[in-house]
Amino acid sequence: MNAPGPALPVFSPRLDEIMDAMIKGSIPNIGRFCGYCYTPVGKRDEACGHCGASLAEWPPLDRIPQDAFALYRRMRKRESLIVNSFAFAGLGLGLVLFIVLAWVAVYRMDQSLWMLAAATAVFIVGGRVFAGLLGGWIGDSIGYDYAHRKLAVEWAEFERERDAARASARKGAPAPENAAAEPR
């Protein structure tokens, strides 16, 4: 089985929804999941609809392993960090514009009340708009791409460790020390 390529995300959209709900505690970690990528599968499915793994070769699991949740949490944390950083940069841009306009109002326009009001409006409205544009649009795109690229690298390492442990278990040999335990 090959690692998902750029066109195939590591976590399927359905698994993404389910893991988010499980982390929030709104649903339990129980069901029928692909033994390879952990995407939910139906009782009559013979292969995973996301990764294509044969359920005969990769028997379904009744729970998503904690290692997969750790990968998911790190991915979300990376996304959040980047989005929030861009949003705060937008707020900072609004603040800088306010300071510049207030300086102009005080030192260049003889303390113009209208200019101070405009500066305040720029700070309140502009800060929100800039935060939305930078965080919600640019930061979201960059954060998503970065977090998913890092997830793909971590997933490949996770697969190597899991597959090594699985191969060792099949041969009856002890698993390598750093190998991830095979999901139960």
Backbone torsions as a table, in degrees:
resi	resn	phi	psi	omega
1	MET	NA	130.9	179.5
2	ASN	-90.6	153.1	176.1
3	ALA	-67.6	146.6	178.8
4	PRO	-57.2	137.3	177.7
5	GLY	-85.1	-175.2	-178.1
6	PRO	-59.2	-30.5	-179.1
7	ALA	-78.6	-16.9	-177.7
8	LEU	-115.7	107.4	179.8
9	PRO	-64.9	153.0	-179.9
10	VAL	-59.5	-51.7	178.2
11	PHE	-99.3	129.5	178.0
12	SER	-66.0	157.5	177.4
13	PRO	-56.2	-38.5	179.8
14	ARG	-66.8	-43.0	178.2
15	LEU	-64.5	-38.4	177.3
16	ASP	-57.3	-48.0	178.3
17	GLU	-60.3	-46.1	-176.0
18	ILE	-66.9	-43.9	-179.5
19	MET	-65.0	-38.5	177.3
20	ASP	-60.9	-45.6	179.4
21	ALA	-65.4	-37.8	178.8
22	MET	-66.0	-41.9	179.7
23	ILE	-64.2	-38.1	178.2
24	LYS	-72.9	-13.9	178.7
25	GLY	85.6	11.9	-178.0
26	SER	-85.0	-17.2	173.1
27	ILE	-139.6	152.5	-179.8
28	PRO	-81.5	160.4	176.6
29	ASN	-84.3	77.6	178.9
30	ILE	-152.6	143.2	-179.2
31	GLY	161.5	-150.7	177.3
32	ARG	-130.7	113.8	-172.2
33	PHE	-124.1	146.0	176.6
34	CYS	-55.6	134.2	-179.8
35	GLY	-71.5	-13.0	-178.9
36	TYR	-98.2	-54.5	-174.7
37	CYS	-111.4	-5.7	175.3
38	TYR	74.0	11.4	174.7
39	THR	-68.6	141.8	177.2
40	PRO	-59.3	138.1	177.3
41	VAL	-128.1	153.1	179.0
42	GLY	-80.9	165.8	-178.0
43	LYS	-65.9	-27.6	-177.4
44	ARG	-100.1	-1.3	-179.3
45	ASP	-67.6	141.4	176.0
46	GLU	-104.9	-15.7	178.6
47	ALA	-145.5	155.6	178.4
48	CYS	-72.5	134.3	178.3
49	GLY	-73.4	-16.8	-178.9
50	HIS	-92.7	-57.4	-174.2
51	CYS	-99.2	-14.9	179.5
52	GLY	83.1	3.2	-179.2
53	ALA	-63.9	138.4	175.9
54	SER	-70.6	130.7	179.7
55	LEU	-74.7	-12.7	172.9
56	ALA	-75.2	-39.8	178.8
57	GLU	-78.2	-37.7	179.6
58	TRP	-119.4	82.4	-175.8
59	PRO	-54.4	142.2	179.7
60	PRO	-61.5	150.8	178.2
61	LEU	-107.2	154.4	177.0
62	ASP	-94.4	-5.4	177.4
63	ARG	-144.4	151.7	173.8
64	ILE	-82.9	129.1	-178.4
65	PRO	-64.1	150.6	179.8
66	GLN	-62.4	-30.4	177.3
67	ASP	-60.3	-37.7	178.5
68	ALA	-67.2	-38.6	176.8
69	PHE	-63.7	-37.4	178.5
70	ALA	-63.2	-43.0	176.4
71	LEU	-60.7	-44.6	-178.4
72	TYR	-63.2	-44.5	180.0
73	ARG	-62.8	-42.0	178.2
74	ARG	-63.8	-39.5	178.0
75	MET	-61.4	-48.3	-179.4
76	ARG	-64.5	-37.1	179.5
77	LYS	-64.6	-42.4	177.4
78	ARG	-61.7	-46.3	179.0
79	GLU	-57.9	-48.9	-177.7
80	SER	-61.1	-43.0	-179.4
81	LEU	-59.8	-45.0	-178.1
82	ILE	-70.4	-45.4	179.8
83	VAL	-60.7	-46.9	-179.5
84	ASN	-65.3	-36.6	177.7
85	SER	-63.0	-43.7	177.7
86	PHE	-66.4	-38.1	178.4
87	ALA	-63.8	-43.5	178.0
88	PHE	-66.8	-32.0	174.8
89	ALA	-63.8	-37.7	176.2
90	GLY	-63.8	-42.5	175.9
91	LEU	-62.8	-40.9	177.8
92	GLY	-61.8	-39.9	177.4
93	LEU	-62.7	-42.0	175.9
94	GLY	-61.6	-40.0	178.6
95	LEU	-65.8	-43.4	178.6
96	VAL	-61.6	-44.3	178.0
97	LEU	-61.7	-40.1	177.4
98	PHE	-60.3	-46.5	-178.8
99	ILE	-61.9	-43.9	179.2
100	VAL	-62.9	-46.5	-179.3
101	LEU	-67.1	-37.3	177.4
102	ALA	-66.2	-39.8	176.9
103	TRP	-61.6	-44.1	178.0
104	VAL	-61.6	-43.4	-178.6
105	ALA	-63.2	-40.4	-175.9
106	VAL	-80.6	-47.3	-171.1
107	TYR	-96.8	-21.0	-177.6
108	ARG	-111.5	-21.4	-176.1
109	MET	-120.8	24.5	175.2
110	ASP	53.0	50.8	176.9
111	GLN	57.8	47.1	-179.3
112	SER	-63.1	120.4	179.3
113	LEU	-65.3	-37.7	179.7
114	TRP	-65.2	-39.8	179.3
115	MET	-68.9	-37.3	176.0
116	LEU	-65.2	-38.6	176.8
117	ALA	-64.3	-41.5	177.9
118	ALA	-64.1	-41.0	178.9
119	ALA	-61.6	-42.0	178.8
120	THR	-64.5	-42.1	177.7
121	ALA	-62.9	-40.4	178.0
122	VAL	-62.3	-41.2	-179.7
123	PHE	-64.4	-47.5	-176.3
124	ILE	-71.1	-53.7	-176.7
125	VAL	-77.9	-47.0	-177.6
126	GLY	-62.8	-41.3	178.3
127	GLY	-58.9	-42.3	179.1
128	ARG	-67.3	-43.7	-179.7
129	VAL	-65.4	-46.8	179.9
130	PHE	-62.9	-40.1	178.1
131	ALA	-63.1	-41.4	178.7
132	GLY	-65.9	-43.2	-179.6
133	LEU	-68.7	-50.2	-177.5
134	LEU	-70.6	-46.2	-177.8
135	GLY	-78.4	-48.9	-172.6
136	GLY	-80.7	-18.4	-177.4
137	TRP	-113.6	-63.0	-177.1
138	ILE	-72.9	-50.7	-179.0
139	GLY	-61.8	-37.9	179.9
140	ASP	-63.2	-44.4	180.0
141	SER	-65.4	-47.6	180.0
142	ILE	-65.6	-44.5	-180.0
143	GLY	-62.1	-43.3	178.9
144	TYR	-61.3	-50.1	-178.3
145	ASP	-61.4	-47.5	-178.4
146	TYR	-62.9	-48.8	-177.3
147	ALA	-62.2	-38.7	-179.3
148	HIS	-74.9	-31.5	173.9
149	ARG	-65.0	-45.0	178.2
150	LYS	-63.8	-39.3	178.5
151	LEU	-61.7	-41.4	179.6
152	ALA	-61.5	-39.4	178.0
153	VAL	-66.9	-46.4	179.5
154	GLU	-64.4	-38.5	179.5
155	TRP	-63.0	-41.3	179.1
156	ALA	-60.8	-42.2	177.1
157	GLU	-65.8	-42.6	177.3
158	PHE	-59.1	-43.8	178.9
159	GLU	-61.3	-44.7	-180.0
160	ARG	-59.1	-47.4	-179.1
161	GLU	-65.5	-44.3	-179.3
162	ARG	-64.5	-44.0	-178.2
163	ASP	-67.6	-35.7	176.9
164	ALA	-65.6	-42.2	178.4
165	ALA	-65.2	-39.3	179.9
166	ARG	-66.1	-44.0	179.7
167	ALA	-64.4	-41.1	178.8
168	SER	-64.4	-40.6	-179.6
169	ALA	-65.5	-37.0	179.3
170	ARG	-68.3	-34.3	-179.9
171	LYS	-83.3	-12.0	-178.9
172	GLY	84.8	3.7	179.0
173	ALA	-85.2	155.3	176.3
174	PRO	-65.9	143.8	-179.5
175	ALA	-71.3	148.9	174.9
176	PRO	-57.0	149.0	-175.8
177	GLU	-56.9	-41.8	-175.6
178	ASN	-91.2	4.1	-179.1
179	ALA	-74.8	142.3	177.9
180	ALA	-70.3	141.3	178.9
181	ALA	-65.3	143.6	177.9
182	GLU	-66.5	135.0	-179.1
183	PRO	-58.4	144.6	179.2
184	ARG	-92.6	NA	NA
